[in-house]
């Protein structure tokens, strides 16, 4: 018993030391991230100032002033190589919650990492109050109410889809639309192209068709951002969102008709070094 007790104490002590080290590293990473964000904001402010001055020069009639001012304004200020940096965030191991899935949706059986729309209602479904009844929607199993989170979804081969996050209280019995409360998404709407849902839909002009979309959420700052993973480019961001409840990853593979849009949305694993 003495040996066993000593062993337990040793394990508990090691566990406490390990947790302390992890917390210290997390705090250091958060401090570094805050510093990087401030530097980036300063760079953006400076570039916006120069852009404003150049806009004013476009309308000047003083040719001498134009010649004297243009060279220094056109020369970019020193900037950090931001692609080499990343902000520490929790990588969500997202799995789909079958209890929320619209009856026509078919979820991957092995790990519930993909979803597509079938041509009929699935059998033996529970009458769960969390289930969507009039929208081709499903939520992630895990919700969150603090911190930063990131996950990626493959959209290859699809012509319609919605992706993003939804609040816990979102209406699951009525048909969702682009201005539904508690929903922050980007979407591909067939021939109408890409957009983002706010109270008024925002049309997005993208150079490339994303094959994989990254979703980043900063709960405390009220930010939801979307990225084209392959192109390493920004798609759209919501800022100043007033999050007051738990958020869930949101997926809508939309209707499949005559084989069109039959490809699934697939949740991808994410590497910290990406």
C-alpha positions as a Markdown table, in Angstrom:
| # | Residue | x | y | z |
|---|---|---|---|---|
| 1 | Unk | 0.0 | 0.0 | 0.0 |
| 2 | Unk | 2.9 | 2.4 | 0.8 |
| 3 | Unk | 4.5 | 1.7 | -2.6 |
| 4 | Unk | 1.2 | 2.0 | -4.4 |
| 5 | Unk | 0.4 | 5.3 | -2.6 |
| 6 | Unk | 3.9 | 6.7 | -3.4 |
| 7 | Unk | 3.4 | 5.7 | -7.1 |
| 8 | Unk | 0.0 | 7.5 | -7.2 |
| 9 | Unk | 1.5 | 10.6 | -5.7 |
| 10 | Unk | 4.4 | 10.5 | -8.2 |
| 11 | Unk | 1.9 | 10.2 | -11.1 |
| 12 | Unk | -0.2 | 13.1 | -9.7 |
| 13 | Unk | 2.9 | 15.2 | -9.3 |
| 14 | Unk | 4.0 | 14.5 | -12.9 |
| 15 | Unk | 0.5 | 15.2 | -14.2 |
| 16 | Unk | 0.4 | 18.6 | -12.4 |
| 17 | Unk | 3.9 | 19.5 | -13.8 |
| 18 | Unk | 2.8 | 18.5 | -17.3 |
| 19 | Unk | -0.4 | 20.6 | -17.1 |
| 20 | Unk | 1.6 | 23.6 | -15.8 |
| 21 | Unk | 4.1 | 23.3 | -18.7 |
| 22 | Unk | 1.2 | 23.1 | -21.3 |
| 23 | Unk | -0.6 | 26.1 | -19.8 |
| 24 | Unk | 2.6 | 28.1 | -19.8 |
| 25 | Unk | 3.2 | 27.3 | -23.5 |
| 26 | Unk | -0.4 | 28.1 | -24.3 |
| 27 | Unk | -0.1 | 31.5 | -22.6 |
| 28 | Unk | 3.2 | 32.2 | -24.5 |
| 29 | Unk | 1.5 | 31.3 | -27.8 |
| 30 | Unk | -1.4 | 33.5 | -27.0 |
| 31 | Unk | 0.9 | 36.5 | -26.2 |
| 32 | Unk | 2.8 | 35.9 | -29.4 |
| 33 | Unk | -0.5 | 35.8 | -31.4 |
| 34 | Unk | -1.7 | 39.0 | -29.8 |
| 35 | Unk | 1.6 | 40.7 | -30.8 |
| 36 | Unk | 1.4 | 39.4 | -34.4 |
| 37 | Unk | -2.2 | 40.7 | -34.6 |
| 38 | Unk | -1.2 | 44.1 | -33.4 |
| 39 | Unk | 1.7 | 44.3 | -35.9 |
| 40 | Unk | -0.6 | 43.2 | -38.7 |
| 41 | Unk | -3.2 | 45.8 | -37.7 |
| 42 | Unk | -0.5 | 48.5 | -37.8 |
| 43 | Unk | 0.6 | 47.4 | -41.3 |
| 44 | Unk | -3.0 | 47.5 | -42.5 |
| 45 | Unk | -3.5 | 51.0 | -41.0 |
| 46 | Unk | -0.3 | 52.3 | -42.8 |
| 47 | Unk | -1.3 | 50.8 | -46.1 |
| 48 | Unk | -4.8 | 52.2 | -45.8 |
| 49 | Unk | -3.3 | 55.7 | -45.1 |
| 50 | Unk | -1.1 | 55.5 | -48.2 |
| 51 | Unk | -4.0 | 54.2 | -50.3 |
| 52 | Unk | -6.0 | 57.2 | -49.2 |
| 53 | Unk | -3.2 | 59.6 | -50.0 |
| 54 | Unk | -2.8 | 58.0 | -53.5 |
| 55 | Unk | -6.6 | 58.4 | -54.1 |
| 56 | Unk | -6.3 | 62.1 | -53.3 |
| 57 | Unk | -3.3 | 62.4 | -55.7 |
| 58 | Unk | -5.4 | 60.9 | -58.5 |
| 59 | Unk | -7.7 | 64.0 | -58.4 |
| 60 | Unk | -4.9 | 66.7 | -58.0 |
| 61 | Unk | -4.3 | 69.2 | -60.7 |
| 62 | Unk | -0.9 | 70.2 | -59.3 |
| 63 | Unk | 1.4 | 68.2 | -61.6 |
| 64 | Unk | 4.6 | 69.2 | -59.7 |
| 65 | Unk | 3.1 | 68.0 | -56.4 |
| 66 | Unk | 2.0 | 64.8 | -58.1 |
| 67 | Unk | 5.6 | 64.1 | -59.4 |
| 68 | Unk | 7.1 | 64.9 | -56.0 |
| 69 | Unk | 4.7 | 62.8 | -53.9 |
| 70 | Unk | 4.2 | 59.7 | -56.1 |
| 71 | Unk | 7.6 | 57.9 | -55.6 |
| 72 | Unk | 7.6 | 57.8 | -51.8 |
| 73 | Unk | 3.9 | 56.9 | -51.6 |
| 74 | Unk | 4.3 | 54.1 | -54.1 |
| 75 | Unk | 7.2 | 52.5 | -52.2 |
| 76 | Unk | 5.8 | 50.0 | -49.8 |
| 77 | Unk | 6.8 | 50.2 | -46.1 |
| 78 | Unk | 8.8 | 47.3 | -44.6 |
| 79 | Unk | 6.4 | 44.4 | -43.9 |
| 80 | Unk | 6.7 | 41.1 | -42.1 |
| 81 | Unk | 6.5 | 37.9 | -44.2 |
| 82 | Unk | 3.1 | 36.9 | -42.7 |
| 83 | Unk | 2.7 | 33.5 | -44.6 |
| 84 | Unk | 5.5 | 32.2 | -42.3 |
| 85 | Unk | 3.4 | 33.0 | -39.2 |
| 86 | Unk | 0.3 | 31.5 | -37.8 |
| 87 | Unk | -2.0 | 32.2 | -34.9 |
| 88 | Unk | -2.3 | 29.5 | -32.3 |
| 89 | Unk | -5.8 | 28.1 | -32.2 |
| 90 | Unk | -7.5 | 24.9 | -31.3 |
| 91 | Unk | -8.0 | 22.5 | -34.2 |
| 92 | Unk | -11.4 | 21.0 | -33.9 |
| 93 | Unk | -11.8 | 17.3 | -34.4 |
| 94 | Unk | -15.2 | 17.8 | -35.9 |
| 95 | Unk | -17.7 | 15.0 | -36.3 |
| 96 | Unk | -21.3 | 15.3 | -37.4 |
| 97 | Unk | -24.2 | 15.0 | -34.9 |
| 98 | Unk | -26.7 | 12.5 | -36.4 |
| 99 | Unk | -29.4 | 13.7 | -34.0 |
| 100 | Unk | -29.4 | 17.1 | -35.8 |
| 101 | Unk | -29.3 | 15.9 | -39.4 |
| 102 | Unk | -32.2 | 16.7 | -41.8 |
| 103 | Unk | -33.9 | 13.3 | -42.6 |
| 104 | Unk | -32.7 | 13.2 | -46.2 |
| 105 | Unk | -29.0 | 13.6 | -45.3 |
| 106 | Unk | -26.7 | 10.6 | -45.4 |
| 107 | Unk | -23.8 | 10.7 | -42.9 |
| 108 | Unk | -20.5 | 8.8 | -43.2 |
| 109 | Unk | -21.0 | 5.6 | -41.1 |
| 110 | Unk | -17.3 | 5.0 | -40.1 |
| 111 | Unk | -16.3 | 8.3 | -38.5 |
| 112 | Unk | -19.2 | 10.7 | -39.4 |
| 113 | Unk | -16.8 | 13.0 | -41.3 |
| 114 | Unk | -18.9 | 13.5 | -44.4 |
| 115 | Unk | -22.5 | 14.3 | -45.4 |
| 116 | Unk | -24.5 | 14.2 | -48.7 |
| 117 | Unk | -28.1 | 14.4 | -49.6 |
| 118 | Unk | -30.1 | 11.3 | -50.5 |
| 119 | Unk | -33.2 | 10.9 | -52.5 |
| 120 | Unk | -35.4 | 9.8 | -49.7 |
| 121 | Unk | -35.8 | 10.1 | -45.9 |
| 122 | Unk | -33.6 | 7.8 | -43.9 |
| 123 | Unk | -35.3 | 5.1 | -41.9 |
| 124 | Unk | -35.4 | 4.5 | -38.1 |
| 125 | Unk | -34.7 | 8.1 | -37.2 |
| 126 | Unk | -35.4 | 9.4 | -33.7 |
| 127 | Unk | -37.8 | 12.3 | -33.4 |
| 128 | Unk | -35.2 | 14.4 | -31.7 |
| 129 | Unk | -36.0 | 18.1 | -31.0 |
| 130 | Unk | -32.5 | 19.0 | -32.2 |
| 131 | Unk | -33.2 | 17.7 | -35.7 |
| 132 | Unk | -33.6 | 20.1 | -38.7 |
| 133 | Unk | -36.9 | 19.6 | -40.4 |
| 134 | Unk | -37.0 | 22.0 | -43.3 |
| 135 | Unk | -33.4 | 22.6 | -44.2 |
| 136 | Unk | -30.6 | 20.3 | -45.6 |
| 137 | Unk | -28.6 | 21.0 | -42.5 |
| 138 | Unk | -26.5 | 19.2 | -39.9 |
| 139 | Unk | -24.4 | 20.4 | -37.0 |
| 140 | Unk | -21.1 | 19.3 | -35.6 |
| 141 | Unk | -21.3 | 17.2 | -32.5 |
| 142 | Unk | -19.1 | 19.5 | -30.3 |
| 143 | Unk | -20.1 | 23.1 | -29.5 |
| 144 | Unk | -17.9 | 25.8 | -28.1 |
| 145 | Unk | -18.4 | 29.0 | -26.2 |
| 146 | Unk | -14.9 | 30.4 | -25.8 |
| 147 | Unk | -11.5 | 30.5 | -27.5 |
| 148 | Unk | -10.3 | 30.2 | -31.1 |
| 149 | Unk | -11.2 | 27.3 | -33.3 |
| 150 | Unk | -10.3 | 26.1 | -36.8 |
| 151 | Unk | -11.5 | 23.3 | -39.1 |
| 152 | Unk | -11.5 | 22.5 | -42.8 |
| 153 | Unk | -14.1 | 21.1 | -45.2 |
| 154 | Unk | -13.6 | 19.7 | -48.6 |
| 155 | Unk | -16.2 | 20.9 | -51.2 |
| 156 | Unk | -14.7 | 19.3 | -54.3 |
| 157 | Unk | -17.3 | 18.4 | -57.0 |
| 158 | Unk | -20.2 | 20.3 | -55.4 |
| 159 | Unk | -22.3 | 23.0 | -57.1 |
| 160 | Unk | -24.3 | 24.0 | -54.0 |
| 161 | Unk | -23.2 | 24.2 | -50.3 |
| 162 | Unk | -23.3 | 26.3 | -47.1 |
| 163 | Unk | -20.6 | 26.2 | -44.5 |
| 164 | Unk | -19.9 | 28.0 | -41.2 |
| 165 | Unk | -21.2 | 28.1 | -37.7 |
| 166 | Unk | -24.6 | 28.3 | -36.1 |
| 167 | Unk | -25.8 | 29.3 | -32.7 |
| 168 | Unk | -27.3 | 26.7 | -30.4 |
| 169 | Unk | -30.8 | 28.3 | -30.5 |
| 170 | Unk | -31.0 | 28.5 | -34.3 |
| 171 | Unk | -34.5 | 27.6 | -35.5 |
| 172 | Unk | -34.4 | 23.9 | -36.6 |
| 173 | Unk | -38.0 | 23.5 | -37.5 |
| 174 | Unk | -38.4 | 26.3 | -40.1 |
| 175 | Unk | -36.7 | 26.7 | -43.5 |
| 176 | Unk | -33.4 | 28.6 | -43.1 |
| 177 | Unk | -32.5 | 31.4 | -45.5 |
| 178 | Unk | -29.5 | 33.7 | -46.2 |
| 179 | Unk | -30.6 | 36.1 | -43.5 |
| 180 | Unk | -31.5 | 33.7 | -40.7 |
| 181 | Unk | -30.5 | 34.8 | -37.2 |
| 182 | Unk | -27.7 | 32.8 | -35.5 |
| 183 | Unk | -26.1 | 31.7 | -38.8 |
| 184 | Unk | -22.7 | 32.8 | -40.1 |
| 185 | Unk | -21.8 | 31.1 | -43.4 |
| 186 | Unk | -20.4 | 31.4 | -46.9 |
| 187 | Unk | -22.1 | 29.5 | -49.7 |
| 188 | Unk | -22.0 | 28.4 | -53.3 |
| 189 | Unk | -25.4 | 28.9 | -54.9 |
| 190 | Unk | -25.2 | 27.1 | -58.3 |
| 191 | Unk | -24.9 | 29.5 | -61.2 |
| 192 | Unk | -25.4 | 32.5 | -58.9 |
| 193 | Unk | -21.9 | 31.9 | -57.5 |
| 194 | Unk | -20.4 | 32.5 | -54.1 |
| 195 | Unk | -21.7 | 34.7 | -51.3 |
| 196 | Unk | -21.9 | 35.2 | -47.6 |
| 197 | Unk | -25.1 | 35.5 | -45.5 |
| 198 | Unk | -25.7 | 38.5 | -43.4 |
| 199 | Unk | -28.9 | 40.5 | -43.1 |
| 200 | Unk | -28.3 | 41.3 | -46.7 |
| 201 | Unk | -26.5 | 38.7 | -48.8 |
| 202 | Unk | -23.0 | 39.7 | -49.9 |
| 203 | Unk | -21.8 | 38.5 | -53.3 |
| 204 | Unk | -18.2 | 37.3 | -53.4 |
| 205 | Unk | -16.0 | 37.4 | -56.4 |
| 206 | Unk | -13.3 | 34.7 | -56.1 |
| 207 | Unk | -10.4 | 34.2 | -58.5 |
| 208 | Unk | -10.4 | 30.4 | -58.0 |
| 209 | Unk | -13.0 | 27.9 | -57.1 |
| 210 | Unk | -12.2 | 26.6 | -53.6 |
| 211 | Unk | -11.7 | 22.9 | -53.2 |
| 212 | Unk | -11.2 | 23.0 | -49.5 |
| 213 | Unk | -12.6 | 25.8 | -47.1 |
| 214 | Unk | -11.0 | 26.6 | -43.8 |
| 215 | Unk | -13.3 | 28.1 | -41.0 |
| 216 | Unk | -11.7 | 30.1 | -38.2 |
| 217 | Unk | -13.7 | 31.4 | -35.2 |
| 218 | Unk | -12.5 | 33.8 | -32.5 |
| 219 | Unk | -15.3 | 33.7 | -30.0 |
| 220 | Unk | -14.2 | 36.5 | -27.7 |
| 221 | Unk | -13.6 | 38.9 | -30.7 |
| 222 | Unk | -16.8 | 37.9 | -32.4 |
| 223 | Unk | -15.0 | 36.9 | -35.6 |
| 224 | Unk | -15.8 | 34.2 | -38.2 |
| 225 | Unk | -13.4 | 33.9 | -41.2 |
| 226 | Unk | -13.3 | 31.7 | -44.2 |
| 227 | Unk | -10.2 | 30.7 | -46.3 |
| 228 | Unk | -9.4 | 28.9 | -49.5 |
| 229 | Unk | -7.0 | 26.4 | -48.1 |
| 230 | Unk | -5.3 | 25.5 | -51.4 |
| 231 | Unk | -4.9 | 29.0 | -52.6 |
| 232 | Unk | -4.0 | 30.2 | -49.1 |
| 233 | Unk | -6.3 | 33.2 | -49.6 |
| 234 | Unk | -9.0 | 34.9 | -47.6 |
| 235 | Unk | -12.6 | 34.5 | -48.7 |
| 236 | Unk | -14.7 | 36.5 | -46.2 |
| 237 | Unk | -14.9 | 37.5 | -42.6 |
| 238 | Unk | -17.6 | 38.5 | -40.2 |
| 239 | Unk | -16.4 | 41.0 | -37.5 |
| 240 | Unk | -18.1 | 42.3 | -34.3 |
| 241 | Unk | -20.5 | 39.4 | -34.0 |
| 242 | Unk | -22.2 | 39.3 | -30.6 |
| 243 | Unk | -21.8 | 35.7 | -29.5 |
| 244 | Unk | -23.8 | 35.0 | -26.4 |
| 245 | Unk | -24.4 | 31.2 | -26.6 |
| 246 | Unk | -22.7 | 28.0 | -27.7 |
| 247 | Unk | -21.7 | 27.8 | -31.4 |
| 248 | Unk | -21.6 | 24.6 | -33.6 |
| 249 | Unk | -20.0 | 23.9 | -36.9 |
| 250 | Unk | -22.7 | 24.1 | -39.6 |
| 251 | Unk | -22.9 | 22.1 | -42.8 |
| 252 | Unk | -25.5 | 22.1 | -45.6 |
| 253 | Unk | -24.7 | 19.9 | -48.7 |
| 254 | Unk | -27.9 | 21.1 | -50.3 |
| 255 | Unk | -30.2 | 19.1 | -52.6 |
| 256 | Unk | -28.9 | 16.5 | -55.0 |
| 257 | Unk | -30.8 | 16.2 | -58.3 |
| 258 | Unk | -30.2 | 13.7 | -61.1 |
| 259 | Unk | -26.6 | 13.2 | -59.9 |
| 260 | Unk | -25.8 | 16.9 | -59.8 |
| 261 | Unk | -24.3 | 18.1 | -56.5 |
| 262 | Unk | -24.2 | 14.5 | -55.3 |
| 263 | Unk | -20.6 | 14.8 | -53.9 |
| 264 | Unk | -20.4 | 14.9 | -50.1 |
| 265 | Unk | -19.0 | 17.7 | -47.9 |
| 266 | Unk | -16.0 | 16.1 | -46.2 |
| 267 | Unk | -14.4 | 17.2 | -42.9 |
| 268 | Unk | -10.6 | 17.1 | -43.4 |
| 269 | Unk | -7.9 | 16.5 | -40.8 |
| 270 | Unk | -5.7 | 19.6 | -40.2 |
| 271 | Unk | -2.0 | 19.7 | -39.7 |
| 272 | Unk | -0.7 | 22.4 | -37.2 |
| 273 | Unk | 2.1 | 23.2 | -39.6 |
| 274 | Unk | -0.2 | 24.1 | -42.5 |
